[in-house]
Amino acid sequence: MDRLIVPFIKKDLPEKIVLLTGPRQSGKTTLARILVRDFDYFNYDLAEHRVALIKKSWRRDCALVIFDELHKMKNWKSWLKGIYDTRGLTPPMLVTGSARLDTARKMGDSLAGRFFQYRLHPLDLKEVKTDLAPQDAFDRLLRFGGFPEPFLKGKEILSHLDIILRQDLLDLESVRSTT
């Protein structure tokens, strides 16, 4: 599935760090992984990836290095700024994250002048290119929404939106109860 944002990200990757934000499950990681064939991928949620990030042990000869969920690293902006200021964009860097990355970006300016930011939204009608007839694709979009998994499967995932809202809400606010 072609996302309309891809050409803009590809154009900016050689220039500065690209921050890709958006709701959970909107396709950020999938999009990052299809931008180029030769990439190094690190997800901060995985212990072995955290160790590799601290050691800065990604390949320097790949076409792209992807840092997923990097906002969970303490002082991630300063860490990224240090890499950018001392090593430049070799290779180009893409950082993905959800609401927390977007919020963290607004606090402080340690990355000022060093990044482009994009926000990936759920699928829209222009991006929905499937084997379905246009009216059927539109009906499916109305019924299942624009999050890629439920849309592509044509199947309601009842907890999908609930999980997204709960996780982002808990990430962003001091919530005592979600019931």
Residue pairs with C-beta under 8 A, 6 or more apart in sequence:
1 123
1 127
1 128
1 129
1 130
1 148
1 152
2 127
2 129
3 27
3 31
3 120
3 127
4 124
4 126
4 127
5 31
5 118
5 120
6 31
6 34
6 35
8 118
9 18
9 20
9 31
9 35
9 94
9 118
10 35
12 18
12 116
13 35
13 64
13 89
13 92
13 94
14 89
14 92
15 89
15 116
16 89
16 114
16 115
16 116
17 80
17 84
17 89
17 93
17 94
17 95
17 111
17 114
17 115
17 116
18 92
18 93
18 94
18 95
18 115
18 116
18 117
18 118
19 95
19 96
19 97
19 101
19 105
19 115
19 116
19 117
19 118
20 28
20 31
20 32
20 94
20 95
20 96
20 97
20 117
20 118
20 119
20 120
21 28
21 96
21 97
21 98
21 99
21 101
21 102
21 105
21 117
21 118
21 119
21 120
22 28
22 98
22 119
22 120
22 121
23 98
23 99
23 121
23 122
23 147
23 164
23 168
24 98
24 163
24 164
24 167
24 168
25 147
25 148
25 149
25 160
25 164
26 120
26 121
26 122
26 147
26 148
27 120
27 123
27 148
28 68
28 96
28 97
28 98
28 120
29 43
29 66
29 68
29 96
30 148
31 120
32 39
32 41
32 64
32 66
32 68
32 94
32 96
33 39
33 41
33 66
35 64
35 94
36 63
36 64
37 63
38 62
38 63
38 64
39 62
39 63
39 64
39 65
39 66
40 58
40 59
40 62
40 64
40 65
40 66
40 91
41 65
41 66
41 68
42 49
42 52
42 53
42 58
42 65
42 66
42 67
42 68
42 70
43 49
43 68
43 69
44 50
44 53
44 67
44 68
44 69
44 70
44 71
44 72
44 73
45 68
45 69
45 72
50 73
52 58
53 67
53 70
53 73
56 83
58 65
58 91
59 65
59 91
60 90
60 91
61 91
62 91
63 91
63 92
64 91
64 92
64 93
64 94
65 91
65 92
65 93
65 94
66 93
66 94
66 95
66 96
67 80
67 93
67 94
67 95
67 96
68 95
68 96
68 97
69 96
69 97
70 76
70 80
70 95
70 96
70 97
70 101
71 95
71 97
71 100
71 101
71 104
72 100
73 79
76 104
77 104
77 108
77 110
77 111
78 110
80 93
80 95
80 111
81 110
81 111
81 114
83 93
84 93
84 111
84 114
85 114
95 101
98 167
98 168
98 171
99 168
99 171
99 172
100 171
100 172
102 119
103 172
105 111
105 117
121 146
122 145
122 146
122 147
122 148
123 141
123 146
123 147
123 148
123 151
124 146
125 137
125 138
125 141
128 137
128 138
128 140
128 141
128 151
130 137
130 152
132 140
140 151
140 154
141 151
143 156
144 150
144 151
144 154
144 155
144 156
145 151
145 161
147 160
147 161
147 164
149 157
149 160
150 156
150 157
150 160
166 178
169 175
169 178
170 178
